[in-house]
Amino acid sequence: MSHASSLNHDYVDEAGRPIYHPVEEPHHPEGHSTMLGFWMYLMSDCLIFAMLFAVYAVIGGNYAAGPAPKDLFDLPLVALNTSMLLLSSITYGFAMLAMVKNRTAQMQIWLAITGVFGLCFLGIELYEFAHMIHLGATPQRSGFLSAFFILVGTHGLHVTFGCIWLVTLMIQVWQKGLIPANKRRLMCLSLFWHFLDVIWIGVFTFVYLFGMLR
């Protein structure tokens, strides 16, 4: 057996030949690759939203003699919508605390409440879109509206997928309980959900608040 093989005995077979693709890697905890891969996905999502924010920063002031943010935005309604998403982040945190204590029923209740807040957020956002389109403020009306619908709509799609993911995990937990795989999935969704909150705070500040000041 070579010196390198003796130092790394888990990667050689019984005859002392090196194994380049071991079945088990003891130095990696279970689920390590899942969490690493999900963090990489979140970073790629950050780049997508960074580009959308950049597009809005460039053409968000192009109204093409059409309606401006002051003419369209209902700030109290947007603030209510923001509170829905922020409250959903808090309730998801309670769900994770219940998961740590292995209180499945309590965790499911908090997840259900989180889903309700998420659906309320989507409902208010769809109402806002429908109202703007009814007023003639469609995406093709101006550069501002194109950038607005793309940025806010992309975030809304993420929340929609998050709600679907949430329901799927609730069903999996109901069927198989809090097995390690389900706990990892709940952790990934937790990162995703809080990530959406951070992005929305940026949208609320950069698009809505700054838009009303223009």
C-alpha positions as CSV (number, residue, x, y, z in Angstrom):
1,M,0.0,0.0,0.0
2,S,1.4,3.4,-0.9
3,H,1.9,6.2,1.6
4,A,-1.0,8.2,0.1
5,S,-3.3,5.2,0.4
6,S,-2.3,4.6,4.0
7,L,-3.2,8.2,4.9
8,N,-6.5,7.9,3.1
9,H,-7.5,4.3,3.9
10,D,-11.3,4.9,3.3
11,Y,-10.6,5.4,-0.4
12,V,-8.9,2.1,-1.1
13,D,-10.3,-1.4,-1.6
14,E,-9.3,-4.6,0.2
15,A,-6.4,-5.1,-2.2
16,G,-5.0,-1.6,-1.5
17,R,-6.2,-0.2,-4.9
18,P,-7.4,3.5,-4.8
19,I,-11.2,4.1,-5.1
20,Y,-11.9,7.3,-6.9
21,H,-15.6,7.3,-6.5
22,P,-16.4,5.9,-3.0
23,V,-19.9,5.0,-2.1
24,E,-19.7,6.8,1.2
25,E,-17.7,9.8,2.1
26,P,-17.4,9.9,6.0
27,H,-16.1,13.4,6.1
28,H,-19.3,14.9,4.6
29,P,-22.3,15.0,6.8
30,E,-25.6,13.7,5.4
31,G,-27.4,16.3,3.3
32,H,-24.2,18.4,2.9
33,S,-24.5,18.5,-0.9
34,T,-28.2,19.4,-0.7
35,M,-27.6,22.5,1.4
36,L,-24.6,23.5,-0.6
37,G,-26.5,23.1,-3.9
38,F,-29.4,25.2,-2.5
39,W,-27.1,28.0,-1.4
40,M,-25.7,28.0,-5.0
41,Y,-29.2,28.3,-6.3
42,L,-30.0,31.2,-4.0
43,M,-26.9,33.0,-5.2
44,S,-28.0,32.5,-8.8
45,D,-31.4,33.9,-7.9
46,C,-29.7,36.9,-6.3
47,L,-28.1,37.6,-9.7
48,I,-31.5,37.4,-11.5
49,F,-33.0,39.9,-9.1
50,A,-29.9,42.1,-9.2
51,M,-30.3,42.3,-13.0
52,L,-34.0,43.1,-12.7
53,F,-33.3,45.9,-10.1
54,A,-30.6,47.2,-12.5
55,V,-33.1,47.3,-15.4
56,Y,-35.6,49.1,-13.2
57,A,-33.0,51.6,-12.2
58,V,-32.2,52.4,-15.8
59,I,-35.7,52.6,-17.4
60,G,-37.9,53.0,-14.3
61,G,-38.1,56.7,-14.9
62,N,-39.3,56.4,-18.5
63,Y,-43.0,57.1,-18.3
64,A,-43.6,57.8,-22.0
65,A,-46.1,60.5,-21.1
66,G,-48.1,57.9,-19.3
67,P,-48.9,57.3,-15.6
68,A,-46.2,57.6,-13.0
69,P,-45.8,55.8,-9.7
70,K,-47.8,58.6,-7.9
71,D,-50.7,58.0,-10.2
72,L,-50.8,54.2,-9.7
73,F,-49.4,53.1,-6.4
74,D,-51.7,52.7,-3.4
75,L,-49.0,52.9,-0.6
76,P,-51.3,51.8,2.3
77,L,-52.3,48.7,0.3
78,V,-48.7,47.9,-0.5
79,A,-47.8,48.4,3.1
80,L,-50.5,45.9,4.1
81,N,-49.2,43.5,1.5
82,T,-45.7,43.9,2.9
83,S,-46.9,43.1,6.4
84,M,-48.5,39.8,5.0
85,L,-45.1,38.6,3.8
86,L,-43.2,39.7,6.8
87,L,-45.7,38.0,9.1
88,S,-45.4,34.8,7.0
89,S,-41.6,34.9,7.7
90,I,-42.3,35.1,11.4
91,T,-44.8,32.2,11.4
92,Y,-42.3,30.1,9.4
93,G,-39.8,30.8,12.1
94,F,-42.2,29.4,14.6
95,A,-42.7,26.3,12.5
96,M,-38.9,25.7,12.4
97,L,-38.8,26.1,16.2
98,A,-41.5,23.4,16.5
99,M,-39.6,21.2,14.1
100,V,-36.5,21.4,16.3
101,K,-38.6,20.2,19.2
102,N,-40.2,17.4,17.0
103,R,-43.7,18.8,17.5
104,T,-45.1,17.8,14.2
105,A,-48.7,18.9,14.7
106,Q,-47.7,22.4,16.0
107,M,-45.3,22.7,13.1
108,Q,-48.0,21.9,10.6
109,I,-50.3,24.5,12.0
110,W,-47.6,27.2,11.7
111,L,-46.8,26.1,8.2
112,A,-50.5,26.4,7.3
113,I,-50.7,29.9,8.7
114,T,-47.6,30.8,6.7
115,G,-49.3,29.5,3.6
116,V,-52.4,31.6,4.3
117,F,-50.2,34.8,4.7
118,G,-48.4,33.9,1.4
119,L,-51.8,33.5,-0.4
120,C,-53.0,36.8,1.0
121,F,-49.8,38.5,-0.3
122,L,-50.4,37.0,-3.8
123,G,-54.1,38.0,-3.7
124,I,-53.3,41.6,-3.0
125,E,-50.6,41.7,-5.6
126,L,-52.9,40.2,-8.2
127,Y,-55.6,42.8,-7.3
128,E,-53.0,45.6,-7.7
129,F,-52.0,44.3,-11.2
130,A,-55.6,43.9,-12.3
131,H,-56.4,47.5,-11.1
132,M,-53.4,48.9,-12.9
133,I,-54.3,47.1,-16.2
134,H,-57.9,48.3,-15.8
135,L,-56.5,51.8,-15.7
136,G,-54.6,51.2,-18.9
137,A,-51.2,50.9,-17.2
138,T,-50.2,47.7,-19.0
139,P,-46.6,46.4,-19.3
140,Q,-46.2,47.7,-22.9
141,R,-47.3,51.2,-22.0
142,S,-43.9,52.5,-20.9
143,G,-40.4,51.4,-19.9
144,F,-41.4,52.1,-16.2
145,L,-44.4,49.7,-16.4
146,S,-42.4,47.0,-18.3
147,A,-39.7,47.0,-15.6
148,F,-42.3,47.2,-12.8
149,F,-44.3,44.2,-14.0
150,I,-41.2,42.1,-14.7
151,L,-39.6,42.8,-11.3
152,V,-42.7,42.5,-9.1
153,G,-44.1,39.7,-11.2
154,T,-40.9,37.6,-10.9
155,H,-41.0,38.0,-7.2
156,G,-44.7,37.0,-7.2
157,L,-43.9,33.9,-9.2
158,H,-41.3,33.0,-6.6
159,V,-43.9,33.3,-3.8
160,T,-46.3,31.2,-5.8
161,F,-43.7,28.4,-6.2
162,G,-42.9,28.8,-2.5
163,C,-46.6,28.2,-1.6
164,I,-46.7,25.1,-3.8
165,W,-43.5,23.8,-2.2
166,L,-44.9,24.5,1.2
167,V,-48.1,22.5,0.6
168,T,-45.9,19.7,-0.9
169,L,-43.8,19.5,2.2
170,M,-46.8,19.5,4.5
171,I,-48.1,16.5,2.7
172,Q,-44.7,14.7,2.9
173,V,-44.4,15.4,6.6
174,W,-48.0,14.1,7.1
175,Q,-47.1,10.9,5.3
176,K,-43.6,10.2,6.6
177,G,-43.1,12.5,9.6
178,L,-40.1,14.5,10.5
179,I,-37.5,12.3,8.9
180,P,-34.0,13.8,8.3
181,A,-34.8,14.3,4.6
182,N,-38.0,16.3,5.4
183,K,-36.1,18.4,7.9
184,R,-33.5,19.3,5.2
185,R,-36.3,20.2,2.8
186,L,-38.0,22.4,5.4
187,M,-34.6,24.1,6.1
188,C,-34.2,24.8,2.3
189,L,-37.7,26.2,2.1
190,S,-36.9,28.4,5.2
191,L,-33.9,29.9,3.4
192,F,-36.0,30.4,0.3
193,W,-38.9,32.1,2.1
194,H,-36.7,34.5,4.1
195,F,-34.8,35.2,0.9
196,L,-38.1,36.3,-0.7
197,D,-38.7,38.6,2.3
198,V,-35.3,40.3,1.8
199,I,-36.0,40.8,-1.9
200,W,-39.4,42.2,-1.2
201,I,-38.1,44.8,1.3
202,G,-35.8,45.9,-1.6
203,V,-38.8,46.1,-4.0
204,F,-40.9,48.0,-1.4
205,T,-38.2,50.5,-0.8
206,F,-36.7,50.9,-4.3
207,V,-39.9,50.7,-6.4
208,Y,-42.7,51.9,-4.2
209,L,-41.2,54.3,-1.6
210,F,-38.7,55.9,-4.0
211,G,-41.3,55.9,-6.7
212,M,-43.7,58.0,-4.6
213,L,-40.9,60.5,-4.0
214,R,-40.2,61.1,-7.7
